[in-house]
């Protein structure tokens, strides 16, 4: 069974690079990469700003730590960069899965229609433009607001709880 699954994985990977399917695969991928790069850049700017003001913003009761931070500054900064950078990468990677699924959903339906048409020879029955619009609206209301929103709200609640626990552990 696993060999057959691997065969389908390879076939799907080859299909995603074929000429008719590239735009449905690479447009969401490029948008995702751009959003992830912007988020990572903003996060790194925030970490560097935090490290630049940290020695000056210590409370009075931590004044005894100023000489230690001055002496061990490079090691302390490297440790904080590694820890906060890893945390930032984890938070971005886990939250971007939700963003990617929301961004890629319109492309997935178009991709499925194209695969049905080219690979299996099946076509989706044509509907007038108003009929197609009304059908899309009904499907959007039924699926998005009932199933998708509830699922994403559960995922968001879980992810928020996870991030709060991670942030409070530092």
N, C-alpha and C positions, 0 to 999 in steps of 0.2 A: 504493500500500500504506500509506503514512504517513497519508493522509487517512482511510482506514478505521480505522486505529489511533486517530487523534484522535477519531473519532466514537464509538468504544467507550469512550474515556476520558471523554468528556462524558456518555455514557449512564450509566457507572458512577458518576460524580460526582453525577448527578441521582438515581440510585437510592439512594445513601447518605444523601440528605436526605429520602427519602420516609418516610412514617409507619411502615411495618413494619420498616424496616431501621435506623432511627436508633440504637436501643439497642445493636445489634451493632457499630456504628461508633464511637459516642461514649463508651461505657463504657471501652474500652481507650484511647481518645484522652485522656479525662479522667484515668485512672490514670497514663498516660505523662506528661501535663502536670504532675500533682502530684509524681511522682517526680523529674522534671527540675527543677522549682522547688525542691524540698527539697535536691537535690544542688547546685544552683547557689547557694542560700542558704548551705549549709554550706561550700561552697568559698570564697565571698566572705568569710564570717566567718574562715576560716582565713587567707586572704590579708591581711585587715586585722589579725589578730593577729600574723602574721609581720612586717608592716611596723611595728607598734607596738613590737615587741621587738628589731627588727633593729639599731638603733644601740647598744643596750646589750649585745647578745650578740656583738659583733665580737671576734675573737681578738686577742691582744696584738700580733701582727705586723701587724695592719691598723689599729692605732691612728692611723696617719698619715692615714687616710681619714675620721676623725671630723669634722674641720673642713669637709671637702669635702661630706660627707653633710649637715652642718648647713646649709651655704650653699645647696647644690643640692637640699635636701630635697624641696621641692614638685615639682620637675621629676623627681627620682629616683622619688618615689612615683607620679607620674603614669605614668612609663615602666614601672615594675614593675606597676602596676594594669592597664595596657593589655596588657602581655606575658603576665602570669599569668592575667588575665581571658580573653584570647583562647585561651590554652592550656587553661584550665578549660572553656571553651565547646566547644572542639574535642574534648576527652576525653569530656565528657558527651554530646555529639552522636554521637560514634562508638560509645560503649559503650551508649547507650540504644537503638540499633537492635537489638542482641541482646536487650535486656530487653523491648522492644516486641514482638518476634517471639515471645518466650516467653509474654508476657501475652496477646497477641491470638490465639494459636492456638486456644483453646477457642471463642472467639467466631467465628473464621473458619469452623469446621465448622458451627456453627449458622447462620451467615449463608449459607453455600453451600447448606445444606438448604432454607432459606427461599427463596432465589432459585430453586432447582430447582422448588419447589412453586408459587410465584406466577408467575414469568416464563415458565417452560417447560412448566408443567402436569404435570411429572413428580413422582412421590412416591417416597420411599424406603420399601421394604417394612417394614412394622411387625414388630417382634420383641417377644417378651415382655420384661418388665423384667429378669428374670434373664439371658435370652439377650442382651439389649442390653448389660447390664453385662459379661457374659463376652466378648462381641464387642469392646466398647470396651477391655477389659483386654488382649485378645490384640493388638489394633491398637496399643494404647499400648506394649506390650512390644516388638512387632516393629518399629514405626516409631521410637519414641522412643529406645530403647536401641541400635538398630543404625544408623539413618540420622541422626536428629537429633542425638544426642549426639556422634557422630563429626564431623559437620559443625560443630557449635557448638564442639567442642574445637579443631578446626583454626582456626576463626575467633578463638576466645579466644587461642590461641597466637600468631596473627598480630598481634592487637590488643595483647597484652601486650608482645610484642617491639617493636611500634611505640611504645607508651607509654614503655617503658624507654629507647628511643633518644631520644625527645623529652625526657624528664626529665633524662637525662644530658647533653643538649646545653646545658643552662642552666648 
